[in-house]
Amino acid sequence: MAEVSMRFCAECGKQVPPGAWGELCPHCLFLRGAAAVVPFGDALLGVVGDYELQEEIARGGMGEWSTGRGRRV
């Protein structure tokens, strides 16, 4: 039987799920702008990279869409 080693997020210290990409947990990947890795919901609306997500406008099988604005503009 193959041994599975536990990995921990380099950013927050939480356990990284088996098969996850890189050295960050899905939440920290999302916060770094990797929104395609994990879906976001109402709880995660806020600042993502240089953008402020304001409200969800649609949700479906291919993901979720929200209004937002650039913070540097």
C-alpha positions in Angstrom: 0.0 0.0 0.0 1.4 3.4 -0.9 2.1 5.8 1.9 0.4 9.2 1.7 2.3 12.0 3.3 0.5 14.9 4.9 1.2 18.3 3.5 0.5 21.6 5.1 -0.3 25.0 3.5 2.7 27.3 3.3 0.5 30.3 3.8 -2.0 29.4 6.6 -0.7 26.0 8.0 -3.9 24.1 7.3 -3.7 20.6 5.9 -3.5 20.4 2.1 -5.9 17.8 0.7 -4.4 14.8 -1.2 -4.1 15.6 -4.9 -4.2 19.4 -4.4 -1.9 21.4 -6.6 1.2 23.1 -5.1 2.0 24.0 -1.6 -1.1 26.0 -0.8 -4.6 24.9 0.4 -7.5 25.6 -1.9 -8.6 28.6 0.2 -5.2 30.3 0.0 -5.0 29.5 -3.8 -8.3 31.2 -4.2 -7.2 34.2 -2.3 -4.1 34.5 -4.5 -6.3 34.7 -7.6 -6.7 31.1 -8.5 -10.5 31.2 -8.5 -10.7 28.3 -11.0 -9.3 25.9 -8.4 -12.2 26.2 -6.0 -15.7 27.6 -6.5 -16.5 30.7 -4.5 -19.7 31.4 -2.6 -21.3 34.2 -0.7 -18.9 33.6 2.2 -15.9 34.3 0.0 -17.1 37.5 -1.7 -14.6 40.2 -1.0 -11.1 41.0 -2.2 -9.4 38.7 -4.7 -6.1 40.0 -6.0 -6.7 43.5 -7.4 -10.5 43.0 -7.6 -13.3 43.5 -5.1 -16.1 41.0 -5.7 -19.4 42.7 -4.7 -22.3 40.4 -5.3 -23.2 37.1 -7.0 -25.3 37.6 -10.1 -25.4 34.1 -11.5 -24.7 30.5 -10.6 -24.7 27.3 -12.7 -23.0 24.1 -13.7 -19.9 25.9 -15.0 -19.4 28.2 -12.0 -20.5 31.3 -10.3 -20.4 34.9 -11.6 -20.3 38.1 -9.6 -20.1 41.8 -10.1 -16.8 43.4 -9.1 -14.5 46.3 -9.6 -10.8 46.9 -9.9 -9.3 48.4 -6.7 -6.5 50.2 -8.6 -8.8 52.0 -11.0 
